[in-house]
Amino acid sequence: MDISRRSLLAGGVVCTGTFAGCLDFTAGEGAQGPEGVPDTLACADDGFVRLEPPIEEAVADRSAVADGVSVELSAEGTSETYGNSMRLAFRNAGEEDVRTYGEEAYALQRRTEEGWMEVRGSTAGEAVELPDEEESLSPNSSYNWNLTLREDVLAETLSGLELGVCPALGPGPHRFVYWGLLDGPPVGVEFQLVG
């Protein structure tokens, strides 16, 4: 039987290891949002209310000191492809506990001409409350994330909240910011999202 790659794709057949060079049928179209550094992140959905994390001071690059204790934010790389997972860790590198707002106190932002903007927002037509319960992160302990860079997955990253991503993710500069450090600045790491 003589089957071409083109006929497989046209017929919607899922490729197996038998067909070298087949495209991933489930990969979809990739990042559909604006490329590069857009003017702003505009959303046509009137019910979408963008998250506004309490980032009021300059974001420290990868490490900071919180009440005399060193903390570190690390990422697996500085570039990641749409749909793939990005692993990050926020670690207490000191010898005392640090006070935090927990593992969900982070922002996923896109660089725009207006500044950094959170990509996620409420789909319920009103602002939502972000994590505000204090906890302690002991020495050598960490918060770990394995974020799949796809809209449907990122919409489920805050427990109990109906979120969405609007507009769709697009290729360009992004950053992950852990803002939940009580006695220190927010800590961030930038990365390029590749379509």
Secondary structure as UniProt FT lines:
FT   HELIX           5..10
FT   TURN            11..12
FT   TURN            17..18
FT   TURN            20..21
FT   HELIX           25..27
FT   TURN            28..29
FT   TURN            46..47
FT   STRAND          49..50
FT   STRAND          60..61
FT   STRAND          63..66
FT   TURN            67..68
FT   STRAND          69..75
FT   STRAND          79..81
FT   TURN            82..83
FT   STRAND          85..92
FT   STRAND          98..100
FT   TURN            103..104
FT   STRAND          106..112
FT   TURN            113..114
FT   STRAND          115..118
FT   STRAND          120..122
FT   STRAND          135..137
FT   TURN            139..140
FT   STRAND          142..148
FT   HELIX           151..154
FT   TURN            155..156
FT   TURN            159..160
FT   STRAND          163..165
FT   STRAND          172..178
FT   TURN            182..183
FT   STRAND          187..194
//
